[in-house]
Amino acid sequence: MSEPDQTLRVRSILGATATSGLASAINVLMGVVRAKTVALILGPAGVGAYAVFQTIYTTATGLAGMGLHTSGTRAVAEASA
């Protein structure tokens, strides 16, 4: 691999990493803002109820998916091979 190709590849990887890191940071910041907003509007009891709702929602979503993401990935990998 030539030097310019390697430099371009490294820049591409760094750019993708920076984009992913920025998206993660924004996601964390939005979570903090959402939690603060819920706390201000609903109070302590409301925050507890919201947490229970989120747990039930996450569990239901996981059960409803029943491994669909994993099987879809496997099917695509088998089709590509």
MOQUI-V428491 format. One record per residue. N is the residue number from 1. RES is the residue in one small letter. PSI is psi in degrees with one decimal (NA if undefined). OMEGA is omega in radians with two decimals (NA if undefined). D_CENTER is the distance of its C-alpha to the mean C-alpha in Angstrom with 1 decimal. Layout:
N:RES:PSI:OMEGA:D_CENTER
N:RES:PSI:OMEGA:D_CENTER
This chain:
1:m:133.7:-3.12:34.1
2:s:163.9:-3.10:35.6
3:e:-46.5:3.13:34.7
4:p:-37.3:3.11:33.4
5:d:-41.4:-3.14:31.1
6:q:-40.3:3.11:29.7
7:t:-42.5:3.12:29.2
8:l:-40.8:3.13:27.4
9:r:-42.9:3.13:25.1
10:v:-42.9:3.11:24.4
11:r:-38.4:3.12:23.7
12:s:-43.9:3.13:21.4
13:i:-44.1:3.12:19.3
14:l:-39.6:3.11:19.5
15:g:-42.7:3.12:18.5
16:a:-39.6:3.12:15.3
17:t:-43.3:3.13:14.5
18:a:-40.8:3.12:15.4
19:t:-43.9:3.12:13.3
20:s:-41.8:3.12:10.1
21:g:-41.4:3.12:11.3
22:l:-41.9:3.11:12.3
23:a:-39.6:3.11:9.0
24:s:-41.6:3.13:7.6
25:a:-42.0:3.11:11.0
26:i:-40.1:3.12:11.0
27:n:-42.8:3.10:8.0
28:v:-44.5:3.13:10.1
29:l:-42.5:3.11:13.2
30:m:-35.4:3.09:12.4
31:g:-40.2:3.11:11.7
32:v:-44.4:3.13:15.1
33:v:-42.4:3.13:16.8
34:r:-44.3:3.14:15.8
35:a:-41.7:3.13:17.1
36:k:-42.5:3.14:20.2
37:t:-45.4:3.12:20.9
38:v:-41.6:-3.14:20.8
39:a:-41.1:3.14:23.0
40:l:-39.4:-3.06:25.4
41:i:-44.3:-3.00:25.8
42:l:-20.5:-3.11:25.8
43:g:-177.7:-3.08:27.1
44:p:-44.0:3.14:26.7
45:a:-38.0:3.11:27.4
46:g:-36.4:3.11:25.0
47:v:-41.1:3.08:22.1
48:g:-44.8:3.12:23.1
49:a:-39.2:3.10:23.2
50:y:-41.6:3.13:19.8
51:a:-41.3:3.11:18.3
52:v:-44.1:3.11:20.3
53:f:-44.7:3.13:19.1
54:q:-40.5:3.12:15.4
55:t:-44.8:3.12:16.3
56:i:-43.0:3.14:18.3
57:y:-45.3:-3.12:15.8
58:t:-42.1:3.11:13.1
59:t:-44.5:3.14:16.1
60:a:-39.9:3.12:17.5
61:t:-43.7:3.11:14.5
62:g:-42.2:3.12:14.4
63:l:-38.1:-3.12:18.1
64:a:-34.0:3.13:18.3
65:g:-33.9:3.09:16.2
66:m:43.5:3.08:18.6
67:g:16.1:-3.10:17.1
68:l:-40.5:3.14:17.1
69:h:-44.7:-3.12:14.1
70:t:-44.7:-3.12:16.1
71:s:-34.8:3.09:19.3
72:g:-41.2:3.10:18.2
73:t:-43.7:-3.14:17.2
74:r:-41.6:-3.13:20.5
75:a:-40.9:3.12:22.5
76:v:-41.4:3.13:21.3
77:a:-41.0:3.13:22.1
78:e:-37.7:3.14:25.5
79:a:-31.3:-3.12:26.3
80:s:-21.9:-3.06:25.6
81:a:NA:NA:27.8
